[in-house]
């Protein structure tokens, strides 16, 4: 009778230990999945943020360079043509407008 009770207790002990191990394994797998999902979402958000920042930077840099190019070229043409009955004011206006837009973009982005 005692042997049967001990064998039944051993069976219950094995099942209980197996259930506890299964629950611990499920919990570890769940936490690992949450951790991996968190890392993935963080990397994904970082990549999206970097894309938007790089796009903004490229547009701003292009407008600054274009404005500077037009301004310098327009100023040189204006100074050259000033003495020879010419124009060149259009390039200065376009360059100044482009620089103005770039400055507005920089100020708006910092807020």
C-alpha positions in Angstrom: 0.0 0.0 0.0 2.8 2.4 0.9 4.7 1.5 -2.3 1.6 2.2 -4.4 1.1 5.6 -2.6 4.8 6.4 -3.2 4.5 5.5 -6.9 1.4 7.6 -7.3 3.2 10.5 -5.5 6.2 10.0 -7.8 3.8 10.2 -10.8 2.2 13.4 -9.5 5.7 14.8 -8.8 6.8 14.1 -12.3 3.7 15.7 -13.8 3.9 18.8 -11.6 7.6 19.3 -12.4 6.8 18.8 -16.1 4.0 21.4 -16.0 6.2 23.9 -14.1 9.0 23.4 -16.7 6.5 23.9 -19.5 5.1 27.1 -17.9 8.6 28.4 -17.3 9.6 27.6 -20.9 6.4 29.4 -22.2 7.1 32.4 -20.1 10.7 32.6 -21.3 9.6 32.2 -24.9 7.0 34.9 -24.5 9.4 37.4 -22.8 12.0 36.6 -25.5 9.4 37.3 -28.3 8.5 40.6 -26.6 12.1 41.6 -26.3 12.8 40.8 -30.0 9.7 42.6 -31.1 10.8 45.7 -29.1 14.2 45.6 -30.6 12.7 45.2 -34.1 10.3 48.1 -33.7 13.0 50.3 -32.3 15.3 49.6 -35.2 12.4 50.1 -37.6 11.5 53.5 -36.0 15.1 54.5 -36.1 15.5 53.7 -39.8 12.3 55.7 -40.6 13.6 58.6 -38.6 16.9 58.5 -40.3 15.3 58.4 -43.7 13.2 61.5 -43.0 16.2 63.3 -41.5 18.4 62.5 -44.4 15.7 63.5 -46.9 15.2 66.8 -45.1 19.0 67.4 -45.0 19.4 66.7 -48.7 16.6 69.0 -49.7 17.9 71.7 -47.4 21.5 71.3 -48.6 20.4 71.3 -52.3 18.4 74.6 -51.8 21.3 76.1 -50.0 23.8 75.1 -52.7 21.5 76.2 -55.5 20.8 79.5 -53.8 24.5 80.1 -53.2 25.3 79.2 -56.8 22.7 81.5 -58.3 23.6 84.3 -55.9 27.3 84.1 -56.7 26.7 83.7 -60.4 24.1 86.4 -60.5 26.3 88.8 -58.6 29.2 88.2 -60.9 27.0 88.6 -64.0 25.4 91.7 -62.6 28.8 93.3 -61.8 30.1 92.3 -65.2 27.0 93.6 -67.0 26.7 96.7 -64.9 29.5 98.3 -66.7 28.4 97.0 -70.1 24.6 97.9 -70.1 23.4 94.4 -69.0 21.3 92.6 -66.4 21.9 89.7 -64.0 19.5 90.8 -61.3 17.3 87.8 -62.0 19.9 85.4 -60.8 20.4 87.4 -57.6 16.7 87.4 -56.9 16.4 83.7 -57.5 19.4 82.9 -55.4 18.3 85.1 -52.5 14.8 83.5 -52.7 16.4 80.0 -52.6 18.6 80.9 -49.6 15.5 82.4 -47.9 13.6 79.2 -48.3 16.5 77.1 -47.0 16.8 79.4 -43.9 13.0 79.0 -43.3 13.3 75.2 -43.6 16.1 75.2 -41.0 14.3 77.4 -38.6 11.0 75.4 -39.0 12.8 72.1 -38.4 14.4 73.3 -35.1 11.1 74.1 -33.5 
